[in-house]
Amino acid sequence: MKTQFYVSAAVLSIGLSLASAQTAVAPPPAAAPAPATTATPAPARAGGAARPAIPLRDPLAAGYVKATEMPDGQVPPMEADGNFIIGRTHPQAPEMSPVAAGQPKGKVLKFTLNSTESKFYPGIAPGGPQPYKRSVSVYVPAQYVPGTVAPVMITSDGDGRAFNVLDHLIPLKQLPVMIVVAIPPGGPDGRGGERNLEYDTMSGKYSDFVETEVLPMAEKVANVKLTKDPDGRAVMGTSSGAAAGMIMAWFHPERYHRVLTFSGTFTNNQYPTDPAYPHGAWGLHETLIPNSPVQPLRIYFECGDHDNFGGATRDWVEANENMAKVLTAKGYHYKFVFARNAGHTDRPTISELYPTALQWIWQGYPIEGK
């Protein structure tokens, strides 16, 4: 593989503009959406029709999972499993900010992948093939000992919000000394786009791409060794990136045991349609999880009271509520947070929850010296 890369020894602050849900795919009829109290207009997507108005959902309404309601401004207990409701105020956790001057900071190294060299994703966009380049970031904590095998977390959309959190919590031995590989999508969002193809396809293909084309380069460029133990591997994402993480773990539990999602697109976004999974990621809670043996997964997920809404099989709140129901029924270790005053991939909510969410998904993993 002729892969170009460059290295930066400084921690890079990555500004993210995470994509929302993709253009609607007409699904077959399904269950009615969750109850609504009020509705707000939904913006039209570029080149597409306006989506249905987004209803404001009440987590205490009939049909919603029973949940513990937290005082406004407080997050759920870090160690606890189950369903929780958080209030309207979302203060940013201090660990989301850079550590103070003079404190140990990890480094971020980058390399570039060219689609023309990929066996999995040579490039696609609405209107036809379109080659692309993607810049992958690898976070290496200051405490990493070269030559040792480390746990790893894969983030979608190039999400680097874990970097500051790890700088804070690794020295306190509240998280293991882990590597983060932040992978952006290879192209635009929406029906027929590269992001939609990679993140919403119900198969193990994206996991195979990460395993064979991304992680070996991450190890080479950052001079690290990544564990093959699935208990030491996590996936994290928002929106369709969350669906990608859940799909990666579901189809390859021998690779990943830990899943962290915000505003998960567990809805019918798959394109092109696969007859084996006619409702796309909606099928996770509709058929796959209920009808399959329990996988060794630990799953954290969140949605907001005015998260995305597109009708039957495309209601993000209903999808996440359904996930809580089926995971409860199957006896999974999971944590579901319903956030008031929060929209799709709501930045204040994510910044409030992220540090304790990371600690929750890594519970049970050994931390050296603790």
VOGU-3710 file (C-alpha; in Angstrom, 3 decimals, decimal comma):
1> mktqfyvsaa> 0,000/0,000/0,000  1,399/3,366/-0,989  0,154/5,385/1,954  1,280/8,928/2,676  1,599/10,102/6,260  3,024/12,832/8,418  3,643/13,097/12,139  2,931/15,891/14,579  4,353/15,627/18,085  1,886/18,103/19,525
11> vlsiglslas> -1,615/17,313/20,637  -3,970/18,564/17,987  -7,257/20,154/18,837  -9,747/18,765/16,388  -12,878/20,791/15,681  -15,616/18,486/14,696  -18,647/19,069/12,609  -20,480/15,805/12,998  -22,998/14,908/10,376  -26,622/14,376/11,243
21> aqtavapppa> -28,867/11,632/9,921  -28,924/10,936/6,204  -31,540/11,537/3,541  -34,641/9,502/4,197  -35,011/6,058/2,645  -38,641/5,081/2,153  -39,208/2,193/4,607  -42,019/-0,302/4,916  -44,679/0,516/7,501  -43,654/-0,088/11,114
31> aapapattat> -44,776/0,680/14,619  -46,124/4,151/15,357  -43,559/6,665/16,638  -43,295/7,477/20,323  -45,714/9,982/21,859  -45,011/13,668/21,295  -45,900/16,737/23,306  -44,833/19,522/20,940  -43,016/19,644/17,628  -40,388/21,822/16,017
41> paparaggaa> -39,759/22,207/12,285  -37,029/20,013/10,852  -34,663/21,634/8,353  -34,619/20,477/4,762  -31,540/18,541/3,753  -29,425/19,742/0,860  -30,974/18,520/-2,357  -33,887/16,875/-0,562  -37,325/17,510/0,839  -37,939/18,771/4,358
51> rpaiplrdpl> -38,140/16,066/6,995  -41,199/15,711/9,232  -41,418/18,053/12,213  -39,363/16,795/15,149  -41,612/15,936/18,114  -40,497/16,734/21,650  -40,660/13,467/23,571  -41,461/12,965/27,253  -39,474/10,060/28,765  -42,114/9,654/31,466
61> aagyvkatem> -44,891/9,017/28,931  -46,532/5,630/28,536  -44,511/3,191/26,476  -41,099/4,533/27,455  -38,680/2,435/29,481  -38,754/2,880/33,228  -35,806/5,071/34,154  -34,191/6,793/37,128  -34,498/10,582/36,828  -31,430/12,541/37,914
71> pdgqvppmea> -31,509/16,042/39,463  -30,949/18,717/36,854  -27,259/19,163/36,058  -26,221/15,779/37,443  -25,091/12,728/35,478  -25,988/9,142/36,384  -23,723/7,270/38,822  -20,693/6,143/36,873  -20,806/2,500/37,947  -24,539/1,923/37,458
81> dgnfiigrth> -26,213/-0,008/34,633  -29,761/0,643/33,424  -31,929/3,531/32,238  -31,547/7,156/33,312  -33,052/10,567/32,532  -30,950/13,718/32,849  -32,291/17,257/33,114  -32,322/20,296/30,879  -29,024/21,803/32,065  -25,875/20,321/30,555
91> pqapemspva> -22,700/21,704/32,151  -19,500/20,669/30,438  -17,432/18,140/32,380  -14,041/19,607/33,338  -12,237/16,673/31,710  -13,374/17,882/28,286  -10,917/20,812/28,493  -7,153/20,523/27,965  -5,070/19,656/31,008  -3,228/22,467/32,755
101> agqpkgkvlk> 0,134/23,631/31,482  2,953/21,399/32,677  0,752/18,309/33,007  1,451/15,220/30,850  -0,316/15,318/27,485  -0,652/12,649/24,887  0,509/13,188/21,332  -1,538/12,898/18,161  -0,025/11,528/14,978  -1,656/11,495/11,564
111> ftlnsteskf> -1,546/9,542/8,340  -3,461/9,726/5,071  -5,328/6,894/3,356  -6,060/7,095/-0,380  -9,242/5,453/-1,651  -7,518/4,352/-4,853  -5,455/1,938/-2,726  -8,394/0,516/-0,738  -9,748/-2,969/-1,371  -12,934/-2,078/0,528
121> ypgiapggpq> -13,902/1,517/-0,279  -12,471/2,821/-3,579  -14,773/5,841/-3,445  -18,418/6,637/-4,072  -20,594/9,746/-4,132  -24,026/10,715/-5,462  -23,652/10,734/-9,219  -20,845/8,202/-9,452  -17,436/7,098/-8,159  -15,301/9,780/-6,555
131> pykrsvsvyv> -11,803/9,079/-5,167  -10,961/10,621/-1,799  -8,307/10,902/0,878  -8,930/10,615/4,603  -6,632/11,760/7,405  -6,623/9,377/10,372  -5,526/10,578/13,835  -3,842/8,336/16,416  -3,752/9,480/20,041  -0,913/8,051/22,133
141> paqyvpgtva> -1,054/8,893/25,862  2,033/10,217/27,588  2,004/7,126/29,842  2,295/4,632/26,968  5,463/2,519/27,145  6,794/1,819/23,624  6,731/-1,841/22,727  3,921/-2,744/25,114  0,513/-3,960/23,966  -2,243/-1,414/24,666
151> pvmitsdgdg> -6,041/-1,344/24,587  -7,576/0,712/21,799  -10,724/2,692/21,046  -11,896/3,358/17,477  -13,883/6,573/16,957  -15,881/7,437/13,851  -16,151/10,819/12,134  -12,572/11,495/13,250  -13,925/12,213/16,735  -11,091/13,365/19,001
161> rafnvldhli> -13,038/14,360/22,101  -11,560/11,445/24,031  -8,045/12,927/23,830  -8,475/15,553/26,568  -10,492/13,160/28,723  -7,712/10,570/28,611  -5,097/13,201/29,460  -7,085/13,883/32,645  -8,195/10,389/33,672  -5,308/8,089/32,724
171> plkqlpvmiv> -2,926/9,660/35,310  -5,665/9,217/37,931  -5,930/5,531/36,975  -9,590/5,985/36,164  -9,022/4,735/32,606  -6,452/2,326/31,170  -3,479/3,568/29,152  -5,176/3,284/25,764  -4,632/4,306/22,164  -7,398/6,095/20,230
181> vaippggpdg> -7,682/5,775/16,453  -10,001/8,493/15,093  -11,174/7,652/11,572  -13,166/10,129/9,447  -15,552/8,859/6,761  -14,240/8,651/3,244  -16,753/11,011/1,699  -20,064/12,859/1,894  -23,126/11,910/3,903  -26,544/11,022/2,561
191> rggernleyd> -28,074/8,497/0,206  -25,449/7,323/-2,244  -22,621/8,933/-0,246  -19,484/7,302/1,136  -20,319/7,978/4,810  -23,734/6,389/4,429  -22,189/3,364/2,709  -19,516/2,858/5,354  -21,499/3,570/8,516  -25,032/2,332/7,816
201> tmsgkysdfv> -24,386/-0,910/5,940  -25,465/-3,934/7,965  -22,406/-6,129/7,524  -18,896/-6,705/8,833  -17,317/-4,850/5,898  -16,443/-1,621/7,721  -14,952/-3,606/10,607  -12,843/-5,553/8,093  -11,671/-2,282/6,527  -10,604/-0,919/9,913
211> etevlpmaek> -8,883/-4,172/10,863  -6,884/-4,670/7,676  -6,287/-1,194/6,239  -6,384/1,244/9,166  -5,044/-0,389/12,321  -1,830/-1,765/10,791  -0,949/1,744/9,571  -1,876/3,212/12,970  0,553/0,832/14,669  3,303/1,663/12,170
221> vanvkltkdp> 2,916/5,443/12,206  2,450/5,802/15,982  4,917/3,029/16,902  2,372/1,274/19,106  1,096/-2,264/19,542  -2,674/-2,712/19,735  -4,262/-5,572/21,613  -6,212/-8,250/19,769  -8,173/-9,018/22,944  -11,769/-7,904/22,242
231> dgravmgtss> -12,211/-6,979/25,893  -9,499/-4,366/25,375  -11,142/-2,865/22,287  -13,937/-0,273/22,127  -15,837/1,571/19,402  -17,353/5,027/19,776  -19,511/7,185/17,507  -22,399/9,585/17,112  -25,369/9,438/14,724  -24,533/7,016/11,891
241> gaaagmimaw> -21,050/6,773/13,389  -22,789/5,255/16,408  -24,549/2,770/14,141  -21,160/1,939/12,615  -19,732/1,176/16,057  -22,647/-1,002/17,067  -22,560/-2,831/13,725  -18,785/-3,375/14,026  -19,217/-4,986/17,419  -22,336/-6,957/16,508
251> fhperyhrvl> -20,879/-8,595/13,402  -17,407/-9,023/14,936  -17,708/-9,534/18,710  -14,376/-11,380/18,513  -12,868/-7,921/17,866  -14,883/-5,513/20,043  -16,693/-5,866/23,366  -17,259/-2,209/24,314  -19,585/0,243/22,537  -20,205/3,951/23,249
261> tfsgtftnnq> -22,837/5,847/21,236  -24,616/9,199/21,231  -27,806/9,750/19,168  -27,347/6,333/17,617  -28,823/5,929/14,140  -30,360/2,554/14,910  -32,847/3,369/12,169  -33,514/2,545/8,518  -30,659/4,433/6,846  -29,002/1,622/4,913
271> yptdpayphg> -28,462/2,289/1,199  -28,399/0,378/-1,034  -31,049/-1,803/0,570  -30,000/-5,301/1,558  -32,880/-7,825/1,392  -31,308/-9,651/4,345  -31,743/-6,503/6,458  -34,680/-4,639/4,873  -34,934/-2,128/7,737  -31,205/-1,442/8,025
281> awglhetlip> -29,937/-0,804/11,555  -33,544/-0,730/12,799  -33,159/-4,493/12,515  -30,714/-4,512/15,444  -33,530/-4,042/17,953  -36,303/-5,363/15,724  -34,919/-8,855/15,053  -31,161/-9,344/15,494  -30,705/-8,720/19,218  -34,041/-10,285/20,285
291> nspvqplriy> -33,540/-13,406/18,143  -29,813/-14,038/18,710  -27,735/-15,450/21,562  -26,375/-12,782/23,905  -23,162/-11,269/22,585  -20,373/-10,362/25,068  -20,993/-6,621/24,588  -21,087/-3,699/27,025  -23,145/-0,868/25,501  -23,607/2,796/26,496
301> fecgdhdnfg> -26,089/4,863/24,486  -27,833/8,248/24,691  -30,548/10,134/22,851  -32,235/13,502/23,310  -35,864/14,491/23,791  -35,924/16,170/20,366  -33,568/13,828/18,571  -34,102/13,165/14,866  -37,453/12,020/13,530  -38,314/10,781/10,041
311> gatrdwvean> -41,384/8,613/10,490  -41,717/4,847/10,695  -38,398/3,018/11,285  -36,675/6,428/11,216  -37,461/7,738/14,687  -34,195/8,038/16,619  -35,861/8,227/20,043  -38,052/5,215/19,399  -35,023/3,318/18,088  -32,965/4,006/21,207
321> enmakvltak> -35,906/3,243/23,493  -36,362/-0,044/21,643  -32,677/-0,803/22,138  -33,119/-0,368/25,896  -36,108/-2,703/25,895  -34,454/-5,524/23,974  -31,141/-5,241/25,826  -33,032/-5,484/29,122  -34,951/-8,509/27,911  -31,757/-10,275/26,854
331> gyhykfvfar> -29,834/-9,413/30,022  -27,094/-7,247/28,525  -24,830/-4,936/30,496  -25,953/-1,562/29,163  -26,513/2,028/30,177  -29,104/4,228/28,448  -29,295/7,977/29,088  -32,316/9,986/27,901  -31,414/13,691/27,844  -33,951/16,482/28,199
341> naghtdrpti> -33,389/19,662/26,185  -31,148/17,806/23,748  -31,249/17,408/19,994  -29,341/15,168/17,634  -25,657/14,725/18,571  -26,186/17,488/21,120  -22,777/18,966/21,929  -23,532/20,198/25,487  -25,034/16,824/26,403  -22,099/14,869/24,994
351> selyptalqw> -19,652/17,184/26,785  -21,523/16,594/30,031  -21,614/12,794/29,748  -18,447/11,827/27,889  -15,984/11,308/30,794  -18,290/9,126/32,896  -19,470/7,314/29,761  -15,877/6,383/28,947  -15,300/5,176/32,489  -18,476/3,103/32,354
361> iwqgypiegk> -17,653/1,260/29,135  -14,146/0,446/30,403  -15,358/-0,956/33,712  -13,827/-4,338/34,426  -10,718/-3,773/32,336  -7,534/-3,972/34,419  -5,709/-0,715/35,091  -2,057/-1,170/35,956  -1,199/0,081/39,441  -4,804/0,401/40,581
//
